[in-house]
Amino acid sequence: MHMTRHRRIVAALFAAVALTVGACGGEEAASPTSTIAVDIEAGYHLVDPATAAAVAGEAVVLDVRTPSEFDEGHLSG
């Protein structure tokens, strides 16, 4: 009786190994034919409203100095 039980266990283990090895075979995975995604660097920039207006060409520079302050010195233009 002990030998019969031992044979059943060995047969079950052999069957499990055979099924596992048989399941490992198969076709190779298909290689992709086209690129699906492109790597893009993620990020953001904080821009204050004055800078955004200047970049968009919507900024207005208003010189509030008096004529005498202006005569004391200014950038050309």
C-alpha positions as semicolon CSV with decimal commas, in nm:
position;residue;x (nm);y (nm);z (nm)
1;M;0,000;0,000;0,000
2;H;0,282;0,236;0,086
3;M;0,449;0,166;-0,252
4;T;0,125;0,235;-0,444
5;R;0,087;0,574;-0,277
6;H;0,449;0,657;-0,354
7;R;0,400;0,566;-0,723
8;R;0,090;0,787;-0,747
9;I;0,279;1,082;-0,603
10;V;0,571;1,028;-0,841
11;A;0,332;0,991;-1,137
12;A;0,148;1,312;-1,038
13;L;0,475;1,504;-1,009
14;F;0,592;1,368;-1,344
15;A;0,264;1,473;-1,507
16;A;0,288;1,821;-1,353
17;V;0,644;1,867;-1,479
18;A;0,551;1,738;-1,826
19;L;0,257;1,978;-1,850
20;T;0,466;2,271;-1,729
21;V;0,746;2,204;-1,976
22;G;0,494;2,154;-2,256
23;A;0,330;2,486;-2,180
24;C;0,662;2,671;-2,209
25;G;0,695;2,613;-2,582
26;G;0,518;2,835;-2,827
27;E;0,547;3,094;-3,095
28;E;0,772;3,394;-3,065
29;A;0,612;3,722;-2,972
30;A;0,535;3,946;-3,268
31;S;0,761;4,246;-3,302
32;P;0,596;4,588;-3,322
33;T;0,563;4,731;-3,671
34;S;0,520;5,095;-3,577
35;T;0,587;5,338;-3,297
36;I;0,282;5,405;-3,085
37;A;0,412;5,674;-2,852
38;V;0,681;5,939;-2,859
39;D;0,876;6,040;-2,552
40;I;0,801;6,401;-2,463
41;E;0,966;6,577;-2,175
42;A;0,696;6,685;-1,934
43;G;0,717;7,015;-1,755
44;Y;0,567;7,354;-1,704
45;H;0,680;7,712;-1,664
46;L;0,539;7,969;-1,428
47;V;0,490;8,300;-1,609
48;D;0,364;8,614;-1,444
49;P;0,093;8,811;-1,630
50;A;0,328;9,099;-1,720
51;T;0,575;8,866;-1,890
52;A;0,295;8,688;-2,074
53;A;0,161;9,020;-2,204
54;A;0,510;9,130;-2,314
55;V;0,572;8,805;-2,501
56;A;0,231;8,824;-2,668
57;G;0,299;9,182;-2,782
58;E;0,013;9,320;-2,574
59;A;0,221;9,508;-2,319
60;V;0,212;9,887;-2,296
61;V;0,500;10,076;-2,137
62;L;0,384;10,398;-1,976
63;D;0,655;10,637;-1,860
64;V;0,517;10,829;-1,561
65;R;0,827;11,038;-1,492
66;T;0,815;11,413;-1,510
67;P;1,002;11,584;-1,797
68;S;1,277;11,691;-1,556
69;E;1,321;11,331;-1,433
70;F;1,337;11,218;-1,794
71;D;1,602;11,482;-1,871
72;E;1,816;11,354;-1,581
73;G;1,881;11,034;-1,772
74;H;1,715;10,773;-1,981
75;L;1,789;10,497;-2,228
76;S;1,787;10,601;-2,588
77;G;1,483;10,507;-2,789
